[in-house]
Amino acid sequence: MSMRGISLLYNSAKSSRLWQPAVRAMSTTSFARGIFLGELREQEIFPYPDVLSTDQKETISMMMDAGHAFFQNTNDGAANDTNEKIPEDQLDEMRELGMYGLMVPEEYGGMELTNTMYAKFGELTGEYDLGLGIHTGAHQSIGYKGILLYGTPEQKEKYLPRLASGEVFACFCLTEPSSGSDASSIKTRAELNDAGTHYVLNGAKIWISNGGIAEIFTVFAQVPTVDAKTGETKDKITAFIVERSFGGVSHGPPEKKMGIKCSNTAEVYYENVMVPVENVLGEIGGGFKVAMNILNNGRFGMGACLTGTMRMLIEKSVDHANNRKQFVSNLREYQGIQQKIAMMNLLCYANESMAYMLCGNMDRGAPEYQLEAAMSKIFASQAAWDVCDETIQILGGAGFMKDVGIERWMRDLRIFRIFEGTNDILKLFVALNGVQEVGKLFKKQGNMSTAIGILQKKFLGGGMGALKTKVHDDLNGSVLKLQGDITKFHVATAEQVMKYKKGIIEQQVVLNRIADSAILLQSMAAVISRANLAAEKGDVSELALANAWCGESHQRIIQLVADLQNPHLTKVDQATLDVGKMSLDSNGYLAKSPVS
């Protein structure tokens, strides 16, 4: 059965009340924010989200079967990579399967999947063809996501049916030559014409996925806006729905890329494009918020997608280790190989646990998830890279050969730490958001000495109280590690806020340590909760994974916290930074050749 047919059964069940939402929307505070305050907020952690109804589980199972059949029988990832395009007949089959409207409401011709269902289906592109995944993701995860989130009923009615069917493709146009991570500095402009009927759009965007094949563009531009309070006119970013058919829209040739080659990437140009006023997306001047929420909302699928990649790579590594014999024994007998395989499993398990906790909480109605989404994206993109690197190492020379195929995954994976928010910027985003929470706490206490006293009491008193949720006995040690690490992390972070005050925004070395610690704490909570749920259902096999990961993370957090609290390390950091500045000043490598 096609996925379109599966969707009809799924939505038919909904309409006949055979399907019911698994849980009601909840209103809780962010776990990720809580750890910066020394709190283990259990509401979004326990129980681990199990949000799919029986009908939904059956639906996604059938969809996965249909998806596997498509990727195994029709799609050829290696050929797509070599030819740097997806064949038209394959695109047609993807249209028939409904792959372009997975989360679009049924009334607009979509499949109306939940976040968790969408993420699960995304594992397939991670397993088989990341380039194809970028094509479909650029279309629906961010391309027309703004219409789903902010579109008026008229905008949804006009655009979503054609987008959901794949009749036309969409793309997200934010990045410009002069603005990458600094989205607020874009130069593209849109000015209202004298008649007040259209905005005249001019500018250029670069590195736009689907830019050369899209007909519908979510475009961000500066618009002169009058401040209601001051009467001053200032430029503010506004989002627009732009059609290629408006005229004045053109694109450059497809970019030659390291990886994800079958996905189209191009520059897009706007020259006096007449955009009707009714095509403003959201509010005038509210474009930055629209862009950030699209990206925040779109990040949730990356962790699940890369779970598919890591599972596949682990299988290849395990198969090789079990069958390759060196020095009399199979590779599997050597501790060095066992350690690599173990860490690959732990990274995948932690990533998968974080990804589906995020999706599940979104489906449960969590009011805030941007920190968790950023953490998941950072962790997933780095973990998948590490797993791929170790796969090549385990396979040895074979892993380096093109015909084996692992080199394509490494090329494809490299972009994931860059796009949809570079990991470097997202780490600062995570740390600074958390630091703000600490700052608010200090402000609430009234003076620094009171705040210090509270910190000392919390630290000496052992931190938070007992966990309210009863977990499996075998997880108690990991829970104690998590609780103690949250307290130590909070104290160390608060000390940095007291030390640097507002100047902490410039202390990126410190902020990176804070972010790395926070991400590890988030991962520990996710694996404990997931393993506990599995144990409650009678599967105790995941307990070992959770405990091993918490042990590894605990050791890393201890070191990160010690580094934060080590006054001598400030001098070491500065010495390293000085070398970087010297190299930048000299425009290259500092040392002369020893044989010059």
Salt bridges, closest charged atoms under 4 A:
GLU39 OE1 - ARG41 NE 2.91
ASP50 OD1 - LYS57 NZ 3.48
ASP50 OD2 - LYS537 NZ 2.95
ASP81 OD2 - ARG411 NH2 2.88
GLU84 OE1 - LYS256 NZ 3.15
GLU88 OE2 - ARG95 NH1 3.22
ASP92 OD1 - ARG95 NH1 2.68
GLU112 OE2 - LYS14 NZ 2.96
GLU123 OE1 - LYS120 NZ 3.40
GLU176 OE2 - LYS205 NZ 2.76
GLU191 OE2 - ARG189 NE 3.27
GLU215 OE2 - ARG244 NE 3.95
ASP235 OD2 - ARG189 NH1 2.55
GLU243 OE2 - LYS158 NZ 3.31
GLU333 OE2 - ARG332 NE 3.54
GLU352 OE2 - ARG311 NH2 2.66
GLU352 OE1 - ARG530 NH2 2.94
GLU368 OE2 - ARG33 NE 2.27
GLU390 OE1 - LYS340 NZ 3.05
GLU407 OE2 - LYS402 NZ 3.47
GLU407 OE1 - ARG411 NE 2.84
GLU437 OE2 - ARG33 NH1 3.06
GLU437 OE2 - LYS440 NZ 3.74
ASP473 OD1 - LYS470 NZ 3.56
ASP485 OD2 - HIS554 ND1 2.83
ASP516 OD1 - LYS427 NZ 2.81
GLU542 OE1 - ARG530 NE 3.44
ASP573 OD2 - ARG513 NH1 2.90
